[in-house]
Amino acid sequence: MQTPLFILGPTGSGKSAIAVAVAQQLGNAEIISADAYQVYRAMPVLTAAPSAEEQGGIPHHLIGNMEVQENNDAATHARRAQACIEAIQARGNTPIITGGSGLYVKFISHGISPAPPGDPELRAELMALPAEECVRRLQEADPEGAAATNLQNPRYVVRNLEIVLLGGKPLSYWRNNWQPQACGPGFTICREVPELDARIATRARLMLKHGAIDEVAALPAELSPTAEKTLGLSLIRQHLEGTLSRHELVNALALATRQYAKRQRTWLRREPWAAPISLNAATTTRQAVENILRALH
C-alpha cells in the first residue's frame, strides 16, 4: 500500500504545478485536492483549479465535481478524500494530496475531529447577531477557548461558539480528546513574502483576463454557504454592480488573496510534520521536485 504524500502551501506558491511534476516523476501517482472551493465546477478560474493542460495527464480528484448549490465542509471533504485515497492505493498508485485549506488538510492528514458537526439553523442564527455579541457569548461560555480564538475573524468565532453550544463542553475538551491518525510525509512550499505577493498580483490580473468575471455573472442566484465564501466572489459581484472599477477590483482581489495567504502561512507554520521546501524566483519546478524526491529517500 502506497503511503499518501502531502504537498501543501499558500495560494500562489506553485504547489499544484509541483504536485503534478512529482506525480509525473513517480509515474504511478494520482492527485487529490484539499481545496475547499475547487470542488465547484462552475468556478474553475476564480478558484484557480488546474486546467486539463495543467493537470499534465495525471488523474485529479475532488476538482470540479460539485454544483455551487451543494454545500461542502472539511469533514465531508475528508471522507471523500479518504475514499479516493483507498481507491488509489487499491490501484497500486500513490495518493498525493495538495492544497492550502487548513482544516480540510488537517482532517485528511490527521483524521476528523470529534467536535459536533455544524447545525445550519444555529449557525444562521449566530451569523445574524452582531460580531461583538458572538464574541461576548463565546467569552462567557468558554473563556479559555475564546482566548485561543482569533476574535477578529467572525467565522472562527461563530464556529467555535457553535461547537461549545452544541457539544455542551469547552473547546479544549474536543482538542484533548482528538486522537489524530498518523499521516504520510508532507512538504510545505515556501516563498518569501514579497515574491509571493508579486505572484498573487499577477494571478489576480490573469483571473480577470481569463474569465472570472463572466463566471460570477453566470452563477445562479442561490449558492451554498461554502460556495458563497469563495475568495473574490463578493468583490467581483461589487464590480458587476458598478461599485468597483476593474482597476479597483484587481487591487482588491490581490489584497484579499494576500490576506488569505498570510492566514495560510500562519496555519502551515503550526504543522511541523510538513517539511518546508524553500523556493525563490530563480528556483525551477524541477529543482523543487528533486528536493522533495530526495527527502523521500
Beta strands, then each sheet from edge to edge (+ up, - down):
strand 1: 5-8
strand 2: 29-33
strand 3: 60-61
strand 4: 94-99
strand 5: 186-191
strand 6: 274-279
sheet 1: 3+ 2+ 4+ 1+ 5+ 6+
end
